[in-house]
């Protein structure tokens, strides 16, 4: 059943969301209305198409894959069934109290249910995961896949899913900066840990790099070995540039590689 949701003016000026095709943005908004009170949805491609984009000729699977790639939604799997979680849904939506009282049959999203997804078929590909499966057949995601986190709207509502919120994780900011300075010494040094830098570092660390310093090392090493033009001093490349969501995705996809 579709439900009323909130939308804020900042949605329309979000430059990260601008990377998504217009129909993808419309799908994104539509997903809010069919998600449960936690922001979770059962992945049923034809049903979602009929509910959200009934009059448009489009490939909902491709649109959803792109939303996942840019971190606006997250595919996950529980007991062999595929679901979608809307990133930061609980920060920006305030579901009616009756929704919570009624509950939901959709399993909660968790990092452990994030899967190595085969994006050609949108099926679980356990071969892509380097980690062992648990007794339910699920496996954590490959930590070096480009799934950036992105706050979609300006937070002002109380977190309506506080019970489902993950515990705070400590981010090793100094260790991350040491890796950056060591592996990419030709780029400008970071002298001040501004609020915006800390926010970007936290987002990349928790969502994209699986809270693992070795993955930061791999990311910076990838830049050193494949994006030498960034290190030439001819361009305004610095720490802030390489840790933004947009550039993180492009660097890992090879768009920024040397020609």
Residue frames relative to the residue before (quaternion, step in Angstrom):
aa qw qx qy qz dx dy dz
X 1.0000 0.0000 0.0000 0.0000 0.00 0.00 0.00
X 0.4191 -0.7103 0.5085 0.2475 3.57 -0.85 0.99
X 0.1550 -0.7935 0.5867 0.0465 3.55 -1.12 0.75
X 0.5297 -0.6054 0.4818 0.3474 3.57 -1.21 0.46
X 0.0429 -0.7956 0.6043 0.0017 3.56 -1.02 0.86
X 0.5393 -0.6244 0.4665 0.3188 3.56 -1.32 0.26
X 0.0033 -0.7550 0.6543 0.0432 3.53 -1.24 0.54
X 0.2142 -0.7980 0.5572 0.0827 3.55 -0.97 0.90
X 0.6605 -0.5332 0.3455 0.4000 3.61 -1.13 0.53
X 0.6018 0.5912 -0.3633 0.3954 3.60 1.07 -0.66
X 0.5115 0.6468 -0.4204 0.3785 3.59 1.17 -0.39
X 0.7310 0.4699 -0.2404 0.4325 3.57 0.89 -0.98
X 0.7307 0.3737 -0.2356 0.5205 3.60 1.22 -0.30
X 0.3980 0.7157 -0.4790 0.3161 3.59 1.25 0.29
X 0.3194 -0.7925 0.4858 0.1842 3.60 -0.35 1.22
X 0.6102 0.5332 -0.3672 0.4566 3.60 1.14 -0.44
X 0.6455 0.5034 -0.3085 0.4845 3.56 1.06 -0.76
X 0.5695 0.6116 -0.3717 0.4042 3.58 1.19 -0.53
X 0.5698 0.5906 -0.3789 0.4279 3.59 1.24 -0.33
X 0.6370 0.5260 -0.3113 0.4697 3.58 1.27 -0.39
X 0.5477 -0.6076 0.4609 0.3440 3.60 -1.05 0.75
X 0.6513 -0.5441 0.3503 0.3962 3.63 -1.08 0.64
X 0.6710 0.4734 -0.3173 0.4744 3.61 0.90 -0.81
X 0.6035 0.5469 -0.3570 0.4575 3.58 1.12 -0.55
X 0.6371 0.5088 -0.3237 0.4800 3.57 1.04 -0.75
X 0.6453 0.5095 -0.3197 0.4709 3.57 1.01 -0.81
X 0.6197 0.5243 -0.3375 0.4767 3.57 1.02 -0.77
X 0.6308 0.5512 -0.3311 0.4343 3.56 0.93 -0.90
X 0.6723 0.4758 -0.2961 0.4836 3.58 0.89 -0.90
X 0.6552 0.5296 -0.3139 0.4378 3.55 0.97 -0.85
X 0.6098 0.5640 -0.3516 0.4317 3.58 1.06 -0.70
X 0.5787 0.5824 -0.3891 0.4178 3.58 1.06 -0.63
X 0.7091 0.5017 -0.2702 0.4153 3.55 0.93 -0.95
X 0.7405 0.3727 -0.2307 0.5095 3.61 1.16 -0.39
X 0.4944 0.6435 -0.4346 0.3907 3.58 1.29 0.07
X 0.5079 -0.6086 0.4974 0.3525 3.56 -1.23 0.41
X 0.7456 -0.4350 0.2557 0.4353 3.58 -1.25 0.06
X 0.6541 0.4931 -0.3077 0.4840 3.60 1.28 -0.22
X 0.5277 -0.6275 0.4115 0.3982 3.59 1.27 -0.25
X 0.5375 0.6179 -0.3957 0.4157 3.58 1.25 0.44
X 0.0841 -0.7922 0.6044 -0.0058 3.57 -1.09 0.83
X 0.4200 -0.6526 0.5570 0.2959 3.57 -1.04 0.67
X 0.3769 -0.7331 0.5176 0.2293 3.59 -0.84 0.96
X 0.1936 0.7229 -0.6347 0.1925 3.52 -0.50 1.33
X 0.3527 -0.8085 0.4267 0.1996 3.54 0.06 1.37
X 0.7138 0.4545 -0.2728 0.4576 3.60 0.73 -1.02
X 0.6477 0.5185 -0.3242 0.4544 3.56 0.99 -0.81
X 0.6583 0.5035 -0.3100 0.4658 3.58 0.95 -0.89
X 0.6142 0.5430 -0.3402 0.4607 3.58 1.03 -0.78
X 0.6903 0.4835 -0.2781 0.4608 3.59 0.89 -0.94
X 0.6969 0.4860 -0.2756 0.4496 3.57 1.04 -0.74
X 0.8069 0.3271 -0.1271 0.4752 3.55 0.94 -0.93
X 0.8136 0.1088 -0.0328 0.5703 3.60 0.94 -0.85
X 0.0543 0.8672 -0.4944 0.0251 3.61 0.78 0.97
X 0.7621 0.3937 -0.2012 0.4729 3.61 1.07 -0.63
X 0.6402 0.5360 -0.3165 0.4503 3.59 1.28 0.01
X 0.3698 -0.6935 0.5747 0.2283 3.54 -1.06 0.86
X 0.3403 0.7345 -0.5148 0.2824 3.58 -0.26 1.22
X 0.4258 -0.6630 0.5547 0.2671 3.51 -1.34 0.30
X 0.3053 -0.7933 0.5005 0.1640 3.56 -0.16 1.30
X 0.6140 0.5578 -0.3556 0.4305 3.57 1.01 -0.73
X 0.6762 0.4837 -0.2998 0.4679 3.59 0.88 -0.91
X 0.6375 0.5229 -0.3275 0.4615 3.57 1.00 -0.79
X 0.6722 0.4967 -0.2941 0.4636 3.57 0.96 -0.89
X 0.6136 0.5442 -0.3449 0.4566 3.58 1.03 -0.76
X 0.6658 0.4999 -0.3052 0.4623 3.58 0.94 -0.84
X 0.6281 0.5214 -0.3342 0.4710 3.58 1.04 -0.73
X 0.6402 0.5084 -0.3168 0.4811 3.56 1.06 -0.75
X 0.6380 0.5540 -0.3268 0.4233 3.57 0.93 -0.92
X 0.7444 0.3801 -0.2044 0.5095 3.56 1.02 -0.81
X 0.5934 -0.6549 0.3333 0.3284 3.57 1.25 0.27
X 0.4788 0.6794 -0.4455 0.3326 3.61 1.19 0.21
X 0.7559 0.0846 -0.0905 0.6429 3.57 1.25 -0.44
X 0.2103 -0.7647 0.5940 0.1348 3.58 -1.29 0.27
X 0.3109 -0.7228 0.5875 0.1892 3.56 -0.81 1.00
X 0.0812 0.7780 -0.6219 0.0365 3.55 -1.09 0.69
X 0.2593 -0.7795 0.5575 0.1194 3.55 -1.23 0.37
X 0.0345 -0.7665 0.6413 0.0044 3.54 -1.11 0.84
X 0.8451 -0.0605 -0.0071 0.5312 3.56 -0.73 1.11
X 0.7477 -0.4467 0.2136 0.4424 3.55 0.92 0.95
X 0.6286 0.5025 -0.3450 0.4830 3.61 1.26 0.02
X 0.3655 -0.7498 0.5192 0.1861 3.56 -1.03 0.86
X 0.0387 -0.7895 0.6124 -0.0161 3.55 -1.05 0.88
X 0.3046 -0.7073 0.6009 0.2142 3.55 -1.38 0.17
X 0.1156 -0.7460 0.6493 0.0922 3.54 -1.14 0.73
X 0.3292 -0.7325 0.5635 0.1940 3.58 -0.88 0.96
X 0.4381 -0.7263 0.4691 0.2459 3.56 -0.58 1.19
X 0.8624 0.0678 -0.0833 0.4948 3.57 -0.97 0.97
X 0.2368 0.7997 -0.5198 0.1848 3.60 1.18 0.44
X 0.7113 0.4879 -0.2681 0.4291 3.56 0.84 -0.99
X 0.6024 0.5522 -0.3643 0.4467 3.58 1.22 -0.29
X 0.8098 0.3357 -0.1156 0.4671 3.54 1.02 -0.81
X 0.7140 0.3722 -0.2517 0.5369 3.57 1.24 -0.11
X 0.1900 -0.7740 0.5973 0.0890 3.54 -1.16 0.64
X 0.1597 -0.8346 0.5193 0.0909 3.60 0.35 1.20
X 0.5964 -0.5692 0.4329 0.3644 3.53 -1.17 0.66
X 0.5933 -0.6078 0.3906 0.3551 3.57 -1.02 0.79
X 0.6147 0.5624 -0.3585 0.4212 3.60 1.09 -0.61
X 0.5684 0.5800 -0.3833 0.4400 3.59 1.16 -0.53
X 0.6845 0.4809 -0.2842 0.4684 3.56 0.91 -0.95
X 0.6510 0.5211 -0.3205 0.4493 3.56 0.97 -0.85
X 0.6553 0.5127 -0.3061 0.4628 3.56 1.04 -0.78
X 0.3356 -0.7609 0.4879 0.2652 3.56 1.12 -0.67
X 0.2909 -0.7429 0.5761 0.1775 3.55 -1.32 -0.12
X 0.4083 -0.7104 0.5230 0.2346 3.55 -1.10 0.76
X 0.5611 0.6118 -0.3856 0.4028 3.58 1.28 -0.21
X 0.4645 -0.6863 0.4767 0.2932 3.62 -0.74 0.98
X 0.5477 -0.6291 0.4464 0.3241 3.56 -1.09 0.74
X 0.4834 -0.6271 0.5242 0.3135 3.54 -1.17 0.62
X 0.0981 0.7564 -0.6456 0.0376 3.54 -1.15 0.67
X 0.6362 -0.5416 0.3803 0.3965 3.57 -1.19 0.48
X 0.6419 0.5403 -0.3325 0.4307 3.57 1.08 -0.68
X 0.6865 0.4607 -0.2871 0.4837 3.60 1.20 -0.40
X 0.4513 0.6581 -0.4580 0.3917 3.57 1.31 0.02
X 0.1925 -0.8368 0.5086 0.0639 3.56 -0.65 1.06
X 0.4858 -0.5534 0.5586 0.3818 3.49 -1.36 0.18
X 0.1402 -0.8420 0.5198 0.0341 3.56 -0.20 1.30
X 0.3100 -0.6833 0.6271 0.2092 3.52 -1.11 0.80
X 0.2524 -0.8310 0.4788 0.1281 3.57 -0.20 1.27
X 0.5329 0.5997 -0.4269 0.4173 3.60 1.21 0.01
X 0.8059 0.2206 -0.0904 0.5420 3.54 1.03 -0.80
X 0.3077 -0.7534 0.4992 0.2975 3.57 1.30 -0.27
X 0.4624 0.6179 -0.4895 0.4059 3.51 0.75 1.12
X 0.5768 -0.5802 0.4421 0.3676 3.53 -1.25 0.38
X 0.0830 -0.7874 0.6102 0.0289 3.55 -0.82 1.00
X 0.2286 -0.8142 0.5196 0.1218 3.57 -0.04 1.28
X 0.5721 0.6063 -0.3828 0.3983 3.60 1.17 -0.48
X 0.6401 0.5360 -0.3280 0.4421 3.58 1.18 -0.52
X 0.6605 0.4996 -0.3141 0.4641 3.59 1.19 -0.36
X 0.3392 -0.7456 0.5407 0.1915 3.54 -0.95 0.91
X 0.6345 0.5477 -0.3193 0.4422 3.56 1.29 -0.10
X 0.5672 -0.6084 0.4370 0.3422 3.55 -1.20 0.49
X 0.4597 -0.6541 0.5254 0.2912 3.53 -1.15 0.64
X 0.4067 -0.6796 0.5395 0.2859 3.55 -1.20 0.46
X 0.7586 -0.4102 0.2466 0.4422 3.55 -1.27 -0.04
X 0.6621 0.4912 -0.3116 0.4725 3.59 1.20 -0.35
X 0.5547 -0.6354 0.3852 0.3745 3.58 1.28 0.00
X 0.5617 0.5813 -0.4092 0.4233 3.59 1.21 0.21
X 0.1107 -0.7909 0.5997 0.0516 3.53 -1.22 0.47
X 0.5387 -0.6156 0.4525 0.3550 3.60 -1.05 0.66
X 0.6143 -0.5814 0.3983 0.3549 3.54 -1.26 0.50
X 0.5532 -0.5252 0.5160 0.3897 3.50 -1.36 0.33
X 0.4004 -0.7896 0.4134 0.2127 3.55 -0.44 1.23
X 0.7112 0.4495 -0.2831 0.4604 3.62 1.13 -0.31
X 0.4078 0.6759 -0.5070 0.3462 3.60 1.10 0.58
X 0.4683 -0.7037 0.4533 0.2829 3.63 -0.96 0.76
X 0.2295 0.7489 -0.5887 0.1998 3.59 -0.05 1.32
X 0.0879 -0.8554 0.5067 0.0619 3.60 0.37 1.15
X 0.4031 -0.6726 0.5610 0.2651 3.51 -1.18 0.61
X 0.0252 0.8091 -0.5867 0.0208 3.58 -1.07 0.61
X 0.3251 -0.7067 0.5823 0.2362 3.60 -0.79 0.91
X 0.3297 -0.7960 0.4767 0.1746 3.58 -0.56 1.13
X 0.8006 0.1266 -0.0409 0.5843 3.55 0.91 -0.91
X 0.6033 -0.5498 0.4190 0.3977 3.56 -1.25 0.17
X 0.3948 -0.7448 0.4725 0.2572 3.63 -0.49 1.07
X 0.1700 0.7716 -0.6045 0.1015 3.55 -0.90 0.92
X 0.6363 0.5073 -0.3318 0.4772 3.56 1.21 -0.44
X 0.5470 -0.5781 0.4753 0.3751 3.55 -1.20 0.44
X 0.5494 -0.6008 0.4607 0.3535 3.55 -1.14 0.60
X 0.2459 -0.8212 0.5026 0.1123 3.55 -0.29 1.30
X 0.7135 0.3707 -0.2481 0.5402 3.59 1.27 -0.10
X 0.0865 0.8571 -0.5055 0.0490 3.54 1.02 0.75
X 0.6366 0.5490 -0.3404 0.4212 3.55 1.02 -0.71
X 0.7136 0.4322 -0.2550 0.4888 3.57 1.16 -0.57
X 0.4768 0.6956 -0.4359 0.3143 3.59 1.25 -0.18
X 0.4525 -0.6944 0.4808 0.2861 3.60 -0.90 0.87
X 0.5961 -0.5638 0.4258 0.3814 3.55 -1.19 0.48
X 0.5808 -0.5893 0.4320 0.3588 3.54 -1.17 0.64
X 0.2162 -0.7729 0.5853 0.1154 3.54 -0.96 0.87
X 0.4207 -0.6913 0.5276 0.2584 3.54 -1.02 0.82
X 0.2145 -0.7813 0.5778 0.0986 3.56 -0.82 1.02
X 0.3312 -0.7660 0.5172 0.1899 3.63 -0.68 1.05
X 0.1353 -0.8496 0.5040 0.0766 3.56 0.52 1.18
X 0.6804 0.4988 -0.3065 0.4409 3.61 0.82 -0.94
X 0.6553 0.5120 -0.3134 0.4585 3.58 0.98 -0.83
X 0.6222 0.5322 -0.3336 0.4673 3.58 1.05 -0.76
X 0.6743 0.4863 -0.2949 0.4710 3.57 0.91 -0.91
X 0.6188 0.5377 -0.3492 0.4539 3.60 1.02 -0.70
X 0.6364 0.5136 -0.3240 0.4756 3.59 1.01 -0.79
X 0.6375 0.5283 -0.3218 0.4592 3.57 0.95 -0.89
X 0.6991 0.4719 -0.2802 0.4583 3.59 0.81 -0.98
X 0.6770 0.5047 -0.2921 0.4491 3.58 1.03 -0.77
X 0.7494 0.4066 -0.2178 0.4751 3.58 0.84 -0.99
X 0.7867 0.2095 -0.1013 0.5718 3.59 1.08 -0.71
X 0.0107 0.8666 -0.4987 0.0147 3.61 0.70 1.05
X 0.6356 0.5478 -0.3420 0.4231 3.60 1.14 -0.46
X 0.6043 0.5361 -0.3688 0.4599 3.60 1.21 -0.25
X 0.6519 -0.5382 0.3505 0.4031 3.62 -1.11 0.58
X 0.4604 -0.6833 0.4973 0.2719 3.55 -0.99 0.86
X 0.4061 -0.6772 0.5577 0.2560 3.53 -1.20 0.61
X 0.1293 -0.8247 0.5494 0.0356 3.57 -0.58 1.15
X 0.7843 0.2121 -0.1091 0.5727 3.58 1.16 -0.56
X 0.2818 -0.7424 0.5850 0.1648 3.57 -0.89 0.95
X 0.1166 -0.8234 0.5544 0.0314 3.55 0.12 1.34
X 0.6717 -0.5005 0.3619 0.4090 3.55 -1.26 0.35
X 0.6664 0.5022 -0.3127 0.4538 3.59 0.94 -0.86
X 0.6360 0.5187 -0.3309 0.4657 3.60 1.04 -0.70
X 0.6559 0.5093 -0.3110 0.4623 3.56 0.91 -0.88
X 0.6389 0.5286 -0.3245 0.4550 3.56 1.02 -0.78
X 0.6765 0.4816 -0.2929 0.4740 3.58 0.93 -0.90
X 0.6377 0.5256 -0.3276 0.4579 3.58 0.98 -0.81
X 0.6555 0.5118 -0.3119 0.4594 3.57 0.95 -0.86
X 0.6546 0.5176 -0.3148 0.4523 3.58 0.94 -0.88
X 0.6793 0.4726 -0.2969 0.4765 3.58 0.88 -0.91
X 0.6632 0.5384 -0.3103 0.4171 3.57 0.92 -0.92
X 0.7559 0.4028 -0.2197 0.4670 3.58 0.76 -1.03
X 0.7772 0.3846 -0.1994 0.4565 3.58 0.76 -1.01
X 0.7879 0.3565 -0.1773 0.4697 3.59 0.83 -0.96
X 0.8122 0.2960 -0.1131 0.4898 3.56 0.88 -0.93
X 0.4890 -0.7355 0.3919 0.2575 3.54 1.25 0.60
X 0.5704 -0.6357 0.3667 0.3688 3.57 1.10 0.79
X 0.5331 0.6284 -0.3761 0.4237 3.55 1.09 0.75
X 0.4057 -0.7341 0.4911 0.2351 3.58 -0.63 1.11
X 0.5907 0.5729 -0.3748 0.4272 3.60 1.09 -0.58
X 0.6455 0.5095 -0.3242 0.4677 3.59 1.09 -0.62
X 0.5836 0.5319 -0.3663 0.4922 3.59 1.16 -0.55
X 0.6403 0.5259 -0.3189 0.4601 3.56 0.96 -0.89
X 0.6583 0.5055 -0.3019 0.4689 3.57 0.99 -0.85
X 0.6422 0.5251 -0.3225 0.4560 3.59 1.02 -0.78
X 0.6908 0.4602 -0.2851 0.4794 3.60 0.81 -0.95
X 0.6294 0.5272 -0.3322 0.4643 3.59 1.05 -0.72
X 0.6043 0.5491 -0.3473 0.4611 3.59 1.07 -0.74
X 0.6485 0.5029 -0.3174 0.4752 3.59 0.96 -0.85
X 0.6571 0.5258 -0.3097 0.4425 3.60 0.88 -0.95
X 0.7616 0.4109 -0.2047 0.4574 3.58 0.88 -0.95
X 0.8034 0.3154 -0.1343 0.4868 3.60 1.07 -0.66
X 0.7542 0.3129 -0.1782 0.5491 3.60 1.22 -0.32
X 0.0605 0.8534 -0.5153 0.0496 3.57 0.82 0.96
X 0.5425 0.6148 -0.4072 0.4024 3.59 1.17 -0.41
X 0.6104 0.5625 -0.3510 0.4333 3.58 1.13 -0.62
X 0.7159 0.4696 -0.2344 0.4604 3.56 1.17 -0.66
X 0.4925 0.7115 -0.3967 0.3065 3.58 1.31 -0.08
X 0.4543 -0.6878 0.4506 0.3428 3.58 1.17 -0.44
X 0.5630 0.6172 -0.3791 0.3980 3.58 1.27 -0.02
X 0.7523 0.3228 -0.1783 0.5459 3.56 1.26 -0.32
X 0.5171 -0.6456 0.4708 0.3069 3.56 -1.22 0.52
X 0.2069 0.7744 -0.5573 0.2167 3.55 0.44 1.29
X 0.1124 0.7899 -0.5955 0.0938 3.56 -0.83 0.97
X 0.7704 -0.3508 0.2512 0.4693 3.57 -1.30 -0.10
X 0.6473 0.5315 -0.3246 0.4394 3.58 0.92 -0.90
X 0.6277 0.5569 -0.3293 0.4330 3.57 1.05 -0.77
X 0.7587 0.4213 -0.2297 0.4405 3.58 0.77 -0.99
X 0.7149 0.4383 -0.2793 0.4677 3.63 1.17 -0.24
X 0.4539 0.6509 -0.4894 0.3617 3.61 1.18 0.23
X 0.6350 -0.5478 0.3835 0.3869 3.56 -1.15 0.57
X 0.6820 0.5112 -0.3020 0.4270 3.57 0.79 -1.03
X 0.7207 0.4342 -0.2604 0.4736 3.59 0.81 -0.95
X 0.5679 0.5838 -0.3827 0.4361 3.60 1.10 -0.59
X 0.6703 0.4924 -0.2944 0.4706 3.58 0.89 -0.98
X 0.6950 0.4863 -0.2881 0.4443 3.58 0.81 -0.99
X 0.6357 0.5200 -0.3401 0.4581 3.59 1.01 -0.71
X 0.6976 0.4651 -0.2869 0.4634 3.60 0.85 -0.88
X 0.6732 0.4821 -0.3031 0.4718 3.60 1.09 -0.61
X 0.5478 -0.6490 0.3812 0.3652 3.58 1.26 -0.11
X 0.4135 0.7279 -0.4632 0.2910 3.57 1.27 0.03
X 0.7325 0.4160 -0.2160 0.4936 3.56 1.13 -0.70
X 0.4067 0.7317 -0.4650 0.2882 3.59 1.27 0.08
X 0.6370 -0.5135 0.4099 0.4032 3.55 -1.26 0.42
X 0.3514 -0.7275 0.5497 0.2123 3.56 -1.06 0.73
